[in-house]
Amino acid sequence: MPPYAYFRKQFVPLAEAKIGILTHALHYGTACFEGIRGNWNDEQEQLFLFRVKDHYERMLKGCRILKINLPYSADEMCQLTVKLVEKSGYREDVYIRPLAYKSSEAIGVRLHNLDDDFFIIVATLPAYLDAEEGVRCCTSSWRRVDDTMIPARGKITGIYVNSALAKTEANELGFDEAILLNHDGHVSEGSGENIFLVLGGKLVTPQSSDNILMGITRDTVMQLARNEMGIETAERSVDRSELYVADEAFFTGTAAHVSPILEIDHRRIGNGEIGKVTKELQRLYFEVIKGKNPKYLHWCTPAYSKLVKTRQS
Ligand code: PMP
């Protein structure tokens, strides 16, 4: 079964989905995208798409920022995604990448008077960060882009140059991931993850006005912490030095899952091992995304219809 893409209103083999080299988004970063996980549940032989509508609602907000008008509602894009995943037939975890972009083949920096288009691809994704062993981080010499530069609340392709500069710098210095500060010196987020600290038994995470992407995993973890562990999260400005004195720290993200941070700027976090709160949140999170917790099944969209299951078995 070849990998498929939804491209120019059709399902086509991925190899046939091509865009011209003059495409506006390729030159100017004028696109916004999503990363959505499909999580394979072995017992149920089902692939659950996690919070898929929330992802498309966030993408449509990004489209508003970029003046991208798509002829689809969030619900319609969810249905197209289910069809694409079902057609692709994976029996393992997948990563889904929808992208809305300025599709005109035109030179000239602007957002107006351009055509818009949208595609979806589905692929497998190797482990992004080591969620089992934990990661070592540095604070980046690059600062997070400000809302007055490119709004970080949109998952805008051009913004990822900022993330890529920070990620490569961190990797070349021997760290797994970078933590970016804002221009005012407060903590913002990782190159592709939100960050949480455990301080005095409470969770602390940077607030939306600190140039973060409003992560869906971030929201998931806050809800699980409150409902299942009775732990509240303070969304507020976080000082750099609070990173060093935290009892625990972890990243959240669709690609990164819940990834424990064991060291920041050569300082051990807590006792340098994965903390209790992080471990329990990880356990809850993995159970929920695989559709194994009935209380949170409303977040999980099955990709395979019964018909397909019957045909396969
Ligand atoms: N921040 C950035 C910059 C990201 O790219 C991501 C990944 N989408 C996140 C945070 C985490 O967001 P989510 O949990 O919705 O994947």
Boltz pocket constraint, residues with backbone or C-beta under 6 A from the ligand:
constraints:
  - pocket:
      binder: B
      contacts: [[A, 35], [A, 163], [A, 189], [A, 190], [A, 191], [A, 192], [A, 193], [A, 194], [A, 212], [A, 213], [A, 214], [A, 215], [A, 216], [A, 217], [A, 218], [A, 252], [A, 253], [A, 254], [A, 255]]
      max_distance: 6.0
